[in-house]
Amino acid sequence: MTLNFRHRFAPLGALLVCLGPTTDARAAGLAVERDQLILMGSAALPAASGQTGADVLASGDFNCDGESDLAVGSPLSAIGGDSQAGSVSILYGELTTGVAAAGTLLDQDRGNIDGVAEPNDRFGSALAAADVDGDGCTDLAIGVPLQDLDAGANAGMVSLVKGEAGGLAASNSDLSLPSTGAAPHGPVADHAKGVAVAAVPRMTDANARPYLAIAATGHDHDALAVRSGGVSIRRSASGLLDGVSAFFERSDLPGETDRFAGAFGSALASGDFDGDGYGDLVAYTQALNGCFFSGSNCVLDEGALFVNYGAAAAANFRYEVLHQNVAGIAGSVEESDSFGEDMAVGDFNDDGYDDLAIGIASEDANGLFNAGMVTILYGHPGGLAANAASSDSIDDSDFNGLLQEAGDEFGRGLAAGDFNRDGFDDLAIGVPGETLVNGGQAVGSVVVANGSAAGIVRGTRTVINLDQSGRSRALDFYGRKLAVGDFNNDNVDDLAVTLPDRKNASQEIKGAVHIVFSTADTGTSIQSISPPQVMPGQSYTVTVRSRRIGVPTSPLGRGSVTVQEVGGGSCVATLASTGDGSCTLTAGTLGTRMVNASYPGVAGFRASNATPATVSVVGPDIFKNGFE
């Protein structure tokens, strides 16, 4: 699951893999022309021993340098011989190179992080990036759901590693949550606190700092509701998460009770869906109808979402439930659909209200087992359910040229970002079960559907995978987890994609993260030729400009432009921060000479050519009589 609050992060780069152009790519947006494949255990992305995959992603500015960094959670990695102790790899961004050349590994045997690495702790099972202390640096909350505490085994905790100028590993100013307090906030055996975490901006009161929502899916509400689950919402007051604002569980909703094995909160998302300025929290539960001690009428894993709408005071919170039997939401409640297990938040129609994309990866779309589907609920003053009649439901069949197959799991990974910089958030949809011609079963791919004033656009799409490079393998499950960030600092969103478990029958390959850069259209123009009339052998200066099309206030300002006198010499104009540059040519033979300007493109910007201009090369007599 990927969260997106319409804030934009910045850069990253490492092992470069040049792939061919993506099929059906748009003029601007995500493309695999300058992408990067970052291998776990490489110089770019450190890995613990025995690491098999990259399972969780989060993006933020952890070292306060204005550039985007990437956190990669690997909860199944081994630490010092302790299997599944878990780790988190941090890759710091660099302004011009995209993904940094070196990173940092966090685990419970390093630095000042609380606890020690133990088998089955699952450190890194959940990640949430937010500036919780208001110092301008992004902090990282790391879920450790199976951590043993004094209260008992698998009580769980969240480690909050503070961002600072030296990065997350510099001093590891750390808080462990929750480790104190009375139930339901304190540690209890088998509560699995930290299985999911989310940052919620300004959920209540006047505190503008984000709140941290921490799920405890093993929380027992009462003697009957074993492992019903609940979510603790903690506020940041003096730079620390030192208070409990609320505890949110299923029984808070009118007419609802906690349910056996509901695992309430096992996925979380947040946004401002009703546009009131207060953050709203969405919590996933596995069992809508519940299963009291495996009773005879039990329906399992159908999935439902519970929305807690923030307000000026916690007493004014309001709640609603979303599932496939709600009027306006496509489909019907069925066993094992897992409605909402994956979510993304963005403003797909740019109306000022956050929208919620809901993955239903196990939906039998068009009668195909686990083909998958995504439902988009658009924000509304009355909330998401009030606007359900305007919802969109999409699957493979809604996009030209896509083959819908059983087992595709369309919607298993989701992320929202404005990849083509048109002002509308676009939706990246992971299809990890996709079978490709050149790669085999479950190679996986990502579909990008564009936003518009009318919402998500059907028919056109960008498809991203590793098939063109020849690197795809069966059981890569490419697209299972996604994250958005500006990884090359060009003010356009890019996409990070996991290859979480790269195993096949004959070998085990360490996981990877694929960075796919958005590529903006660039306009290059010749601004002036001075002087416009010269004699053979005389120098003249050509001024050029390269800017992102449609964004006049955001100049390119990077790289260079080659200026060529057709049939003559050439020069290179280095672009200043304004996107302008100039260079000098020597005039050739007599006549009207064409001058071209060509921009080769850099990461995030497509190549472009200027409309040719002319310079007059004249004889000495004409020059004297006409211009002196």
C-alpha positions in Angstrom: 0.0 0.0 0.0 1.2 3.4 -0.8 0.1 6.7 0.8 0.1 10.0 -1.0 -0.9 13.3 0.5 -0.1 15.3 -2.6 3.2 16.4 -1.2 6.2 15.9 -3.4 9.5 14.5 -2.4 12.9 14.5 -4.3 15.9 12.4 -5.8 17.7 9.0 -6.2 20.2 6.8 -8.7 22.6 3.8 -8.9 22.8 0.8 -11.3 21.6 1.9 -14.7 19.7 -0.4 -16.9 18.8 1.0 -20.3 15.5 -0.5 -21.4 13.6 0.1 -24.6 10.7 2.4 -24.8 7.5 1.3 -23.1 4.7 0.2 -25.3 1.9 2.7 -25.7 3.7 5.4 -23.6 2.2 8.9 -23.7 4.1 11.9 -24.9 5.1 12.7 -21.3 4.9 10.7 -18.1 6.5 7.5 -16.9 8.8 5.8 -19.3 11.7 3.3 -19.1 14.1 5.4 -21.2 16.2 6.4 -18.2 15.1 4.0 -15.5 17.2 2.3 -12.8 17.2 -1.2 -11.4 18.6 -1.2 -7.9 19.6 -4.7 -6.7 19.4 -5.6 -3.0 22.9 -6.1 -1.7 24.5 -3.9 -4.3 26.7 -0.9 -3.6 23.6 1.2 -4.0 21.2 -0.6 -1.7 22.7 -2.5 1.2 21.1 -5.7 2.3 21.2 -8.0 5.2 22.4 -11.6 4.8 19.9 -13.9 3.3 17.7 -11.1 2.1 15.2 -12.3 -0.5 13.2 -9.3 -1.4 12.1 -5.7 -1.1 8.6 -5.8 0.4 7.8 -2.3 1.7 8.5 1.2 0.4 8.4 4.7 1.8 9.8 8.0 0.4 10.8 11.3 2.2 13.7 13.7 2.8 15.4 11.9 5.7 18.6 14.0 5.7 17.0 17.4 5.1 18.9 18.2 1.9 15.8 19.0 -0.2 16.2 15.7 -2.1 14.0 12.6 -2.0 15.3 9.5 -0.3 13.9 5.9 -0.4 13.3 3.5 2.5 13.0 -0.2 1.5 11.7 -2.6 4.1 12.7 -6.3 4.1 11.0 -7.9 7.1 12.0 -11.4 6.1 15.8 -10.7 5.9 18.2 -12.5 8.3 20.3 -10.4 10.7 23.4 -12.1 12.2 21.9 -15.6 11.7 18.5 -14.6 13.1 16.0 -15.5 10.3 13.3 -13.0 9.5 14.6 -10.5 12.0 14.1 -7.8 9.3 15.9 -4.8 8.1 15.3 -1.4 6.3 17.6 -0.1 3.6 17.9 3.7 3.1 18.9 5.1 -0.2 19.7 8.8 -0.1 19.0 11.0 -3.1 21.4 13.1 -5.1 20.5 16.1 -7.1 21.7 15.2 -10.6 22.2 11.4 -10.5 18.8 10.2 -9.6 19.5 7.4 -7.1 22.5 7.7 -4.8 25.5 5.5 -5.1 25.5 4.3 -1.5 22.9 3.7 1.2 22.5 2.8 4.9 21.1 -0.4 6.5 18.9 -0.1 9.6 18.2 -3.1 11.9 17.9 -3.8 15.6 21.6 -4.7 15.9 22.8 -1.3 14.7 23.2 2.1 16.2 20.6 3.3 18.7 17.6 1.4 17.4 15.7 -0.1 20.3 15.8 -3.8 20.9 18.0 -6.5 19.4 17.5 -8.5 16.2 15.7 -11.7 17.0 14.2 -14.4 14.9 10.8 -13.5 13.5 10.7 -9.9 14.8 9.8 -8.7 11.2 11.4 -5.3 11.6 10.4 -3.3 8.5 7.0 -4.9 8.0 5.5 -1.4 7.8 6.9 2.1 7.0 5.5 5.6 7.4 7.4 8.7 6.4 6.5 12.1 7.9 8.0 15.0 9.8 6.4 14.2 13.1 8.5 16.7 15.2 8.3 19.7 12.8 12.0 20.2 12.3 11.9 20.0 8.5 13.4 16.6 8.2 11.3 13.5 7.4 11.2 10.9 10.2 10.7 7.2 9.6 8.3 5.0 11.6 9.2 1.3 11.3 6.8 -1.4 12.3 8.1 -4.4 14.3 4.9 -6.4 14.8 6.3 -9.6 16.2 8.7 -8.0 18.7 8.8 -9.7 22.1 8.4 -7.3 25.0 8.2 -7.7 28.7 4.5 -7.9 28.3 4.8 -11.1 26.3 5.7 -12.6 22.9 4.7 -10.8 19.7 3.5 -7.7 21.5 4.9 -5.6 18.8 6.2 -2.0 18.6 7.0 0.9 16.3 10.5 2.3 16.1 10.5 6.0 15.2 13.9 7.0 13.7 14.4 10.7 13.6 15.6 12.4 10.4 18.4 14.9 10.7 21.2 16.5 8.6 23.3 13.4 8.7 20.5 11.1 7.8 18.5 8.5 9.7 21.6 6.6 10.8 23.6 9.6 12.1 22.4 9.5 15.7 19.3 7.4 15.4 17.3 9.6 17.8 14.7 6.9 18.5 11.4 6.3 20.2 9.9 2.9 20.6 6.1 2.9 20.5 4.1 1.7 22.2 6.2 0.4 25.1 4.3 2.0 28.0 0.7 2.8 28.9 -2.4 0.9 29.9 -4.4 -1.3 27.6 -5.3 -0.9 24.8 -2.4 1.4 24.2 0.3 -0.5 26.1 2.1 -3.7 25.2 0.1 -6.9 25.3 1.2 -10.4 24.2 0.2 -11.3 20.6 -1.2 -7.8 19.9 1.2 -7.4 16.9 1.4 -3.6 17.2 3.1 -2.1 14.2 1.8 -4.5 11.5 0.7 -1.3 9.8 1.5 2.4 10.4 0.3 5.6 8.7 0.9 9.3 9.1 -2.3 11.4 9.4 -1.9 15.2 8.9 -3.8 17.2 11.5 -6.5 14.7 12.4 -7.8 16.8 15.3 -7.1 20.0 17.4 -4.8 22.8 16.4 -1.7 20.7 16.1 -0.5 20.9 12.5 2.0 18.1 12.9 1.1 14.6 11.6 -0.4 12.0 13.9 0.9 8.5 13.8 -1.7 5.7 13.5 -0.4 2.3 14.7 -2.4 -0.9 14.1 -2.5 -3.7 16.6 -4.2 -6.5 14.6 -4.1 -8.9 17.5 -5.9 -6.6 19.9 -8.6 -8.4 21.9 -11.6 -6.2 22.4 -13.4 -8.7 24.7 -13.5 -12.4 25.4 -15.4 -13.1 22.2 -13.5 -10.8 19.8 -10.1 -12.5 19.8 -7.7 -10.8 17.4 -10.3 -8.3 16.4 -7.7 -5.5 16.1 -7.6 -1.8 16.7 -5.6 1.4 15.8 -3.9 3.7 18.3 -3.7 7.3 17.1 -0.7 9.2 18.7 -0.1 12.9 18.5 3.2 14.8 18.3 3.3 17.6 21.0 6.8 18.7 21.9 8.7 17.0 19.1 7.9 13.5 20.4 5.0 11.2 20.0 4.1 11.6 23.6 0.3 11.4 23.8 -2.5 9.1 22.8 -5.3 11.0 21.1 -7.6 8.2 20.4 -8.1 4.4 20.0 -10.1 3.4 17.0 -11.7 0.0 16.7 -14.7 -1.5 14.9 -17.0 -1.2 17.8 -16.7 2.6 17.6 -19.1 2.5 14.6 -22.8 2.6 15.3 -24.3 -0.8 15.0 -20.8 -2.5 14.7 -19.1 -4.9 17.0 -15.6 -6.3 17.0 -15.2 -9.5 15.2 -13.2 -12.6 15.7 -10.0 -12.7 13.5 -11.0 -9.4 11.8 -7.4 -8.1 12.0 -8.8 -4.5 12.0 -6.2 -2.1 10.8 -4.0 -4.5 8.9 -3.8 -1.8 6.1 -4.1 1.9 6.7 -4.4 5.0 4.5 -5.2 8.7 5.1 -6.2 11.8 3.3 -8.7 14.7 3.6 -11.7 13.1 1.8 -14.4 15.6 2.9 -12.2 18.7 2.4 -12.7 20.1 6.0 -9.0 20.5 6.6 -8.7 17.6 9.0 -7.0 14.3 8.1 -9.2 11.2 7.8 -8.0 7.7 8.5 -9.0 4.5 6.6 -8.6 1.1 8.3 -8.9 -2.2 6.5 -10.4 -5.3 8.1 -10.3 -8.8 6.7 -13.7 -10.0 7.8 -16.8 -7.9 7.2 -19.3 -10.4 8.6 -16.9 -11.8 11.1 -16.3 -15.3 12.2 -17.1 -15.9 15.9 -15.1 -18.9 16.8 -15.4 -20.2 13.2 -19.2 -20.3 13.4 -21.3 -22.0 10.7 -22.1 -18.9 8.7 -18.6 -17.5 8.6 -17.4 -15.6 5.5 -13.7 -14.9 5.5 -11.4 -12.3 3.9 -14.1 -10.5 2.0 -12.6 -7.2 3.2 -14.1 -3.8 4.3 -12.9 -0.3 5.0 -13.7 1.8 8.0 -13.3 5.6 7.7 -12.6 7.8 10.7 -13.2 11.4 9.6 -11.1 13.8 11.6 -12.5 16.8 13.3 -11.6 19.7 15.6 -12.1 17.5 18.6 -11.9 13.7 18.9 -15.4 13.6 20.4 -16.7 14.9 17.0 -15.1 12.1 14.9 -17.6 10.4 12.6 -17.3 7.0 11.0 -18.5 5.1 8.0 -18.0 1.6 6.5 -17.2 0.9 2.9 -17.6 -2.5 1.2 -19.0 -4.0 -2.0 -22.6 -4.1 -0.7 -22.7 -0.3 -0.3 -24.9 1.3 -2.9 -22.8 2.7 -5.8 -19.8 0.4 -5.2 -19.3 -2.2 -7.9 -19.5 -5.9 -7.2 -20.8 -7.7 -4.1 -19.3 -9.0 -0.9 -17.7 -12.3 -1.6 -15.3 -14.5 0.4 -11.6 -13.9 -0.2 -12.0 -10.7 -2.3 -10.0 -8.7 0.3 -11.7 -5.4 -0.7 -9.3 -2.6 0.4 -6.2 -4.6 1.3 -4.3 -2.2 -1.0 -5.1 1.5 -1.1 -3.7 4.8 -2.6 -4.8 8.4 -2.0 -4.7 11.1 -4.6 -6.8 13.8 -6.2 -7.5 12.2 -9.5 -10.0 14.8 -10.7 -8.2 17.8 -9.1 -11.3 19.1 -7.3 -9.5 19.8 -4.0 -10.8 16.6 -2.3 -8.6 13.6 -1.8 -9.9 10.4 -3.6 -9.4 6.8 -2.5 -8.3 4.1 -4.9 -9.2 0.6 -3.5 -7.5 -2.5 -4.6 -9.5 -5.7 -4.9 -6.8 -7.9 -6.2 -8.6 -11.2 -5.5 -11.8 -10.1 -7.3 -13.0 -12.6 -9.9 -13.3 -9.9 -12.6 -15.3 -11.0 -15.6 -15.5 -14.5 -14.2 -11.7 -14.9 -14.1 -10.3 -16.2 -10.8 -8.3 -13.5 -9.0 -8.1 -11.3 -12.1 -8.4 -8.3 -9.8 -10.2 -4.9 -9.9 -9.7 -1.3 -8.6 -12.5 0.9 -7.3 -12.0 4.7 -7.1 -14.2 6.6 -4.6 -14.0 10.4 -5.2 -13.9 12.8 -2.3 -17.0 14.8 -1.3 -18.1 17.1 1.5 -20.4 14.4 2.7 -17.6 11.8 2.7 -16.7 8.9 0.4 -19.9 6.8 0.8 -22.1 9.8 0.1 -20.4 10.1 -3.3 -20.2 6.3 -4.1 -22.6 6.7 -7.0 -19.8 8.6 -8.8 -17.2 5.9 -8.2 -15.1 4.2 -10.9 -14.4 0.5 -11.1 -11.6 -0.5 -13.5 -9.8 -3.7 -14.5 -7.6 -4.9 -17.3 -10.4 -5.0 -19.8 -10.8 -1.2 -19.5 -7.5 -0.5 -21.1 -6.6 -0.9 -24.8 -4.4 -3.9 -25.6 -4.3 -5.4 -22.1 -5.0 -9.2 -21.8 -7.0 -10.0 -18.7 -6.1 -13.3 -17.2 -6.9 -15.4 -14.1 -4.4 -14.7 -11.4 -3.3 -11.3 -12.6 -4.2 -9.7 -9.3 -4.8 -6.3 -10.9 -4.6 -3.7 -8.0 -2.3 -5.6 -5.7 0.0 -2.6 -5.6 -1.3 1.0 -5.9 0.3 4.5 -5.9 -0.9 8.0 -6.8 1.2 10.8 -8.4 1.2 13.4 -11.1 3.5 11.6 -13.5 2.8 13.9 -16.6 2.5 17.1 -14.6 -0.9 18.1 -15.9 -2.3 18.9 -12.5 -4.2 15.6 -12.1 -2.9 12.8 -10.0 -2.5 9.6 -12.0 -2.9 6.0 -10.7 -0.2 3.4 -10.9 -1.7 -0.1 -10.6 0.5 -3.2 -9.9 -0.4 -6.4 -11.7 2.1 -8.8 -10.2 0.5 -11.9 -11.6 0.7 -10.8 -15.2 2.1 -13.3 -17.6 4.4 -11.9 -20.3 5.3 -13.5 -23.5 9.1 -13.2 -23.0 9.2 -13.8 -19.2 6.8 -16.4 -18.2 4.2 -16.8 -15.4 3.8 -14.0 -12.8 6.5 -11.8 -14.2 4.3 -8.8 -13.4 3.7 -5.3 -14.7 2.4 -1.9 -13.7 -0.4 0.0 -15.5 -0.6 3.8 -15.2 -4.0 5.3 -15.7 -4.2 9.1 -16.1 -6.3 11.4 -14.1 -8.6 14.1 -15.6 -11.3 16.5 -14.7 -13.7 13.5 -15.1 -11.6 11.2 -13.0 -9.5 8.2 -14.1 -9.3 7.9 -17.9 -10.1 4.5 -19.4 -8.7 3.2 -22.7 -5.3 4.8 -22.7 -2.5 3.7 -20.4 1.2 3.3 -19.9 2.5 -0.2 -19.3 5.8 -0.7 -17.4 7.6 -3.9 -17.0 11.1 -5.4 -17.4 10.2 -7.5 -20.4 11.9 -5.3 -23.0 15.3 -5.6 -21.2 15.3 -9.3 -21.1 15.6 -9.2 -17.3 12.1 -10.4 -16.4 11.8 -13.8 -14.9 8.9 -16.0 -13.9 7.7 -15.3 -10.3 9.2 -11.8 -10.2 5.8 -10.5 -9.0 6.8 -7.1 -10.4 4.4 -4.4 -9.1 3.4 -5.9 -5.8 4.4 -2.7 -3.9 4.7 0.8 -5.3 5.9 4.2 -4.0 6.0 7.7 -5.5 8.7 10.3 -5.1 10.6 12.9 -7.2 13.7 10.8 -7.5 15.7 13.0 -9.9 14.6 16.4 -8.5 12.9 17.6 -11.7 9.6 18.5 -10.0 7.8 15.6 -11.7 6.7 12.4 -9.8 8.6 9.2 -10.4 7.6 5.6 -9.5 9.5 3.0 -7.4 8.4 -0.7 -8.0 9.5 -3.7 -5.9 10.5 -7.1 -7.2 9.9 -8.6 -3.8 10.8 -12.3 -4.1 12.8 -13.2 -7.2 12.8 -17.0 -7.0 12.3 -19.7 -9.6 12.8 -23.4 -9.7 16.5 -23.2 -10.2 17.8 -20.2 -8.3 17.1 -17.5 -5.7 17.8 -13.9 -6.7 17.9 -11.1 -4.2 15.1 -8.6 -4.5 15.3 -5.3 -6.3 13.7 -1.9 -6.6 12.9 -0.5 -10.1 12.9 3.3 -10.3 10.9 4.5 -13.3 11.5 8.2 -14.0 8.8 10.4 -15.4 9.8 12.1 -18.6 8.5 15.6 -19.4 8.2 17.1 -22.8 10.7 19.8 -23.4 10.5 22.8 -25.7 13.7 24.2 -27.2 13.8 27.5 -29.1 16.4 29.9 -30.6 15.9 33.2 -28.9 18.3 35.4 -30.9 21.2 35.4 -33.3 23.5 38.4 -32.8 24.4 40.0 -35.1 21.9 38.6 -37.6 24.1 39.5 -40.5 27.8 38.7 -40.7 30.6 38.2 -43.1 32.3 34.9 -43.8 34.6 33.9 -40.9 33.0 36.4 -38.5 31.7 35.2 -35.1 28.1 35.5 -34.0 26.3 34.4 -30.9 23.2 32.2 -30.7 21.0 32.3 -27.6 18.8 29.3 -26.9 16.2 28.3 -24.3 15.0 24.9 -23.1 12.0 24.7 -20.8 9.4 22.1 -19.8 6.4 22.5 -22.1 3.4 24.1 -20.4 5.3 25.1 -17.2 6.8 28.5 -18.1 7.7 29.2 -14.4 9.7 26.0 -14.1 12.7 26.2 -16.5 14.7 23.2 -17.4 18.0 24.7 -16.3 20.0 21.6 -16.8 22.3 20.1 -19.4 23.3 21.7 -22.7 22.0 22.4 -26.2 24.1 21.8 -29.4 23.8 24.6 -31.9 24.7 23.8 -35.5 25.1 26.0 -38.6 24.0 23.6 -41.4 27.0 22.8 -43.5 29.2 24.7 -41.0 30.5 24.5 -37.5 28.8 23.8 -34.2 29.0 24.9 -30.5 27.5 23.9 -27.2 25.3 26.2 -25.1 25.4 25.3 -21.4 22.0 26.0 -19.8 21.9 28.3 -16.8 19.4 27.9 -13.9 16.9 30.0 -16.1 17.0 27.4 -18.8 18.8 29.8 -21.1 22.3 29.5 -22.7 24.4 30.8 -25.5 27.4 29.9 -27.6 29.4 31.4 -30.5 29.7 30.1 -34.0 31.9 31.2 -36.9 30.0 32.1 -40.1 30.5 29.9 -43.1 30.2 30.8 -46.8 28.0 33.4 -48.3 24.2 33.1 -48.3 21.3 32.6 -45.9 22.5 29.8 -43.5 20.2 27.7 -41.4 20.9 27.3 -37.7 19.6 24.4 -35.7 19.5 23.8 -31.9 19.1 20.3 -30.5 18.6 19.4 -26.8 19.6 15.8 -26.1 17.5 15.5 -23.0 18.6 14.6 -19.4 16.9 12.4 -16.8 13.3 13.4 -16.6 13.3 15.5 -19.8 12.8 14.4 -23.4 15.1 15.4 -26.3 13.7 18.3 -28.4 14.8 20.4 -31.4 14.2 24.1 -32.0 12.5 25.5 -35.1 15.5 26.4 -37.4 16.5 30.1 -37.6 18.6 31.8 -40.2 21.7 34.0 -40.3 22.7 36.1 -43.3 26.3 35.7 -44.4 27.1 38.5 -46.8 30.0 40.0 -48.7 32.1 42.9 -47.5 30.5 45.5 -49.9 27.0 44.5 -49.0 27.8 44.5 -45.4 29.5 48.0 -45.5 26.8 49.6 -47.7 23.9 48.2 -45.7 25.0 48.3 -42.1 27.8 50.9 -41.6 
